[in-house]
Amino acid sequence: MKLIKKEGKLVVAPLGDLPEIRSPYSRDILLFNTNIAGTVYIDDIEEIVESFMEDEEFSFFREINNIHDEKAIVVKNKHDKKVGYIPKADNIIFARLLDAGKLLFGRLKEHEVKGRWHKINIDIYLRDN
């Protein structure tokens, strides 16, 4: 196991291309459904959504120095590209869970284009180990 600093926090670095080893009793618990906010402000959003796969998983990271939202949670795709944010109206409990070291992630439910806006609907899960 190797620890690295990412986004101001210590996280476990992946060890090469090894598959994720999960506990035999781990499970993913569905917590919530929401749309990713701020997609219109992502410069390369068209390129990012082209790479989406069915059941695409998204990682969540706290953005500590966000002047608009002290509980901001950045949503990134599997290529570590920023897709947007968990909406401010929905993020307080998820921010507390992330701050407590819980593993949360999103899974693509639906993607729809409405003008310049990419409506990316995700389910939010807690990985319980």
C-alpha positions as CSV (number, residue, x, y, z in Angstrom):
1,M,0.0,0.0,0.0
2,K,1.3,3.4,-0.9
3,L,-0.1,6.7,0.4
4,I,0.0,9.8,-1.8
5,K,-1.4,13.4,-1.3
6,K,-4.2,14.2,-3.7
7,E,-6.5,17.2,-3.5
8,G,-4.9,18.0,-0.1
9,K,-5.7,14.6,1.4
10,L,-3.8,11.4,1.9
11,V,-5.2,8.6,-0.3
12,V,-4.2,5.1,-1.2
13,A,-2.4,5.0,-4.5
14,P,-3.3,2.3,-7.0
15,L,-0.7,-0.4,-7.4
16,G,-0.2,-0.7,-11.1
17,D,-3.0,-2.4,-13.0
18,L,-4.1,-4.8,-10.3
19,P,-7.8,-5.4,-10.1
20,E,-9.6,-3.9,-7.1
21,I,-9.8,-6.5,-4.3
22,R,-13.1,-6.1,-2.4
23,S,-14.0,-7.6,0.9
24,P,-16.3,-10.7,0.5
25,Y,-18.9,-8.8,2.6
26,S,-18.6,-5.4,0.9
27,R,-21.6,-4.0,-0.8
28,D,-22.7,-0.8,-2.6
29,I,-25.6,1.0,-1.0
30,L,-27.7,3.3,-3.1
31,L,-28.1,6.6,-1.3
32,F,-29.5,9.2,-3.7
33,N,-30.1,10.2,-7.3
34,T,-29.2,13.6,-8.7
35,N,-28.0,15.5,-11.8
36,I,-24.4,16.6,-12.0
37,A,-24.2,20.4,-11.7
38,G,-22.0,22.8,-13.6
39,T,-21.6,20.8,-16.8
40,V,-22.0,23.9,-18.9
41,Y,-18.8,25.4,-17.4
42,I,-16.6,22.4,-18.3
43,D,-14.6,23.3,-21.4
44,D,-14.1,19.8,-22.8
45,I,-17.5,18.4,-21.7
46,E,-18.3,17.1,-25.2
47,E,-15.1,15.1,-25.3
48,I,-15.7,13.8,-21.8
49,V,-19.3,12.5,-22.4
50,E,-18.2,10.8,-25.6
51,S,-16.2,8.4,-23.5
52,F,-19.0,7.4,-21.2
53,M,-19.8,3.8,-21.0
54,E,-23.0,2.1,-19.7
55,D,-22.9,2.2,-15.9
56,E,-19.9,4.7,-16.0
57,E,-18.5,5.2,-12.5
58,F,-17.6,8.6,-11.1
59,S,-15.3,9.5,-8.3
60,F,-16.0,12.3,-5.7
61,F,-13.5,14.7,-4.2
62,R,-14.0,17.5,-1.8
63,E,-13.0,20.9,-3.1
64,I,-12.0,22.7,0.0
65,N,-11.2,26.2,-1.4
66,N,-14.4,26.7,-3.4
67,I,-15.6,30.3,-2.8
68,H,-19.1,29.5,-3.9
69,D,-19.7,26.4,-1.7
70,E,-17.8,25.3,1.4
71,K,-19.2,21.7,1.0
72,A,-18.3,21.5,-2.7
73,I,-17.8,18.0,-4.1
74,V,-16.1,17.6,-7.5
75,V,-17.3,14.8,-9.8
76,K,-14.6,13.2,-11.9
77,N,-14.8,10.4,-14.5
78,K,-12.5,7.3,-14.7
79,H,-9.9,9.4,-16.6
80,D,-9.7,11.8,-13.7
81,K,-11.4,14.6,-15.8
82,K,-13.7,17.0,-14.0
83,V,-17.3,16.5,-15.1
84,G,-19.0,18.9,-12.6
85,Y,-20.2,19.0,-9.0
86,I,-22.8,17.4,-6.8
87,P,-25.5,20.1,-6.5
88,K,-25.1,22.5,-3.6
89,A,-28.6,21.7,-2.4
90,D,-27.8,18.0,-2.1
91,N,-24.1,17.9,-1.0
92,I,-24.0,18.6,2.8
93,I,-24.5,15.0,4.0
94,F,-22.2,13.6,1.2
95,A,-19.5,16.1,2.2
96,R,-19.7,15.0,5.8
97,L,-19.5,11.4,4.8
98,L,-16.4,12.0,2.5
99,D,-14.8,14.1,5.3
100,A,-15.3,11.1,7.6
101,G,-13.4,8.9,5.2
102,K,-16.4,7.1,3.7
103,L,-16.1,5.9,0.1
104,L,-18.8,7.4,-2.1
105,F,-19.0,7.1,-5.9
106,G,-21.5,7.8,-8.6
107,R,-22.9,5.6,-11.4
108,L,-24.3,7.0,-14.6
109,K,-28.0,6.5,-14.8
110,E,-28.9,8.7,-17.8
111,H,-27.3,11.3,-20.1
112,E,-29.3,13.8,-22.2
113,V,-28.2,16.9,-24.1
114,K,-30.5,20.0,-23.7
115,G,-29.0,22.9,-25.7
116,R,-25.5,23.5,-24.1
117,W,-26.4,21.6,-21.0
118,H,-25.5,18.0,-20.5
119,K,-28.0,16.6,-18.1
120,I,-26.0,13.8,-16.5
121,N,-28.1,11.9,-14.0
122,I,-26.3,9.7,-11.5
123,D,-27.0,7.4,-8.6
124,I,-24.8,8.1,-5.5
125,Y,-23.5,5.0,-3.7
126,L,-21.7,4.3,-0.4
127,R,-19.3,1.4,-0.7
128,D,-19.7,-0.5,2.6
129,N,-16.7,-2.7,3.4
